[in-house]
Amino acid sequence: MSSIGSFLALFAPLFLIWYFLIILPQQRQRRKVQEMLANLKTGDRVVTSGGIYGTITGFHGQVVQLQVTPQVKLDIARSAVTGVGSPEAEEEKPKPKK
């Protein structure tokens, strides 16, 4: 019985530390990403995991249609969206110095 007690006394704190430093932050991050993907709407300016910036023009189930330029529209997986920015963010880009 004492060997089980010493085993628990050693590994229970290690598991708690592991949970609070590794597992809990990952769960929070996953929840935040799922919430962001659920709240996507037409007109949102987004960036994909491939680094493509575009504006959402439509949805087809788990497919998002992005307008990259006025002539180019891409269909991407909803899960490929990694960030959302406002449409005004593009206009506020600093202009390159000459």
C-alpha positions in Angstrom: 0.0 0.0 0.0 2.8 2.4 0.7 4.3 1.9 -2.8 1.0 3.0 -4.3 0.9 6.0 -2.0 4.4 7.1 -2.9 3.7 6.6 -6.6 0.7 8.9 -6.3 2.5 11.4 -4.2 5.2 11.6 -6.9 3.1 11.6 -10.1 -0.1 13.5 -9.0 1.7 16.9 -8.7 3.6 16.2 -12.0 0.3 15.5 -13.7 -1.3 18.7 -12.3 1.7 20.7 -13.5 1.5 19.1 -16.9 -2.3 19.8 -17.1 -2.0 23.5 -16.1 1.0 24.2 -18.3 0.3 22.1 -21.4 -3.2 20.7 -21.7 -5.3 23.7 -20.4 -3.7 26.3 -22.6 -4.1 24.1 -25.7 -7.8 23.6 -24.9 -8.3 27.3 -24.5 -6.5 28.0 -27.9 -8.6 25.3 -29.7 -11.8 26.8 -28.2 -10.8 30.3 -29.4 -10.0 29.0 -32.9 -13.3 27.1 -33.1 -15.2 30.2 -32.0 -13.4 32.4 -34.6 -14.3 29.9 -37.4 -17.9 29.7 -36.2 -18.2 33.5 -36.3 -16.9 34.0 -39.9 -19.2 36.1 -42.0 -19.3 37.6 -45.5 -17.1 40.6 -45.8 -14.5 39.5 -43.2 -10.9 40.0 -44.2 -9.0 36.8 -43.4 -5.6 35.1 -43.8 -5.2 31.4 -44.5 -2.7 28.9 -43.3 -1.0 29.3 -46.6 -0.5 33.0 -46.2 -3.2 34.1 -48.6 -5.2 37.3 -47.7 -8.7 37.7 -49.0 -12.2 38.8 -48.3 -14.9 36.3 -47.7 -17.6 36.4 -50.4 -19.6 33.3 -49.6 -19.9 29.9 -47.8 -20.7 26.4 -49.1 -20.8 24.1 -46.1 -17.2 23.8 -44.9 -15.9 25.7 -47.9 -15.2 29.4 -47.8 -15.0 31.5 -51.0 -12.3 34.2 -50.8 -11.9 37.1 -53.1 -8.2 37.8 -53.4 -8.4 40.4 -56.2 -11.4 41.7 -58.1 -10.9 39.0 -60.7 -9.8 36.1 -58.5 -11.9 34.0 -56.2 -10.6 31.0 -54.3 -12.5 28.1 -52.6 -10.7 27.1 -49.4 -11.5 24.9 -46.4 -13.0 26.8 -43.5 -10.3 25.2 -41.2 -7.6 26.8 -43.4 -8.6 30.3 -42.1 -6.1 31.2 -39.3 -6.9 34.8 -38.6 -9.5 37.5 -39.1 -8.8 41.2 -39.6 -11.0 44.2 -40.4 -11.2 45.4 -44.0 -9.8 48.7 -42.9 -6.6 47.0 -41.9 -5.5 46.8 -45.5 -6.0 50.5 -46.1 -3.9 51.4 -43.0 -0.8 49.6 -44.3 2.2 52.0 -44.2 3.3 53.1 -47.6 6.9 52.1 -48.6 9.5 54.9 -48.5 11.0 56.0 -51.8 
